[in-house]
């Protein structure tokens, strides 16, 4: 069973993570890298964002995360 505290922590992590990834995405677009590097940077950022999201959702259901920062 998921508690209200866990849902609140999950929501905060998703909002903060989303803001960070959006800011980095905006920064990549703002500095106007040359075309191949721009797309590569955006793809790498999108892959990292998906892994971050999967990691948070796995933790929310009580599983062991894919990546830990110890």
N, C-alpha and C positions, 0 to 999 in steps of 0.2 A: 504494500500500500504506500502510495506517495503522500508525503505530508505537505502541508502548506508551506513550511519553511523550505523544503526541497524545491517546490515549484517556484518560489520567490527567488531562490539562488539560481535556478535554471534560467528564469526570465532575465535576471540581472546579467548573467554571463552571456546570454544571447544578445542582449542589447549592447553591452560594452564591446563584445567581439564584433558585432555587426558595424558599430561605429568605427572601430579601428580598421576593419577591412575596407569600409567605404572610404575612409580618409586616405588610406594607402592607394586605393583605386583612383581616387580623385587626383592625388599627387602624381601618379604615373601619367595620367592624362594631361595634367597641368604642365609638367616639365617638357612634354612633347619629345619623347625619345624618337629616334629614327624608327620607321615602320616595323621592321622585323623584331627589333628589341622591345617595342611597345607591346606587340601582341604576345610575345613570349613572356614578358613580365606579367601581363594580365592573366594568361593561362596559368602560370605558376601561382599567382595569388588566388585564383579561383580554386585550384586544386587544394591549396593550403586551407582555404575557407571551408571547403567540403569536408576535409579531414577533421578540422576543428569542430564542425557541426556534428559529424558522426561521433566523435570522441565525447562531446557533451551529452548527446542522446544516449550513448552506451552507459555513461556514468549515471544518467537519470534513471535508467531501469535497473541499476544495481550491478551491472557487469563491470569487468575490469577494462579500463581504458586502453585504447590502442597505443597511445603515446603518453608517457608520464614525464614530468619535469622534476627529477630528483637530483 
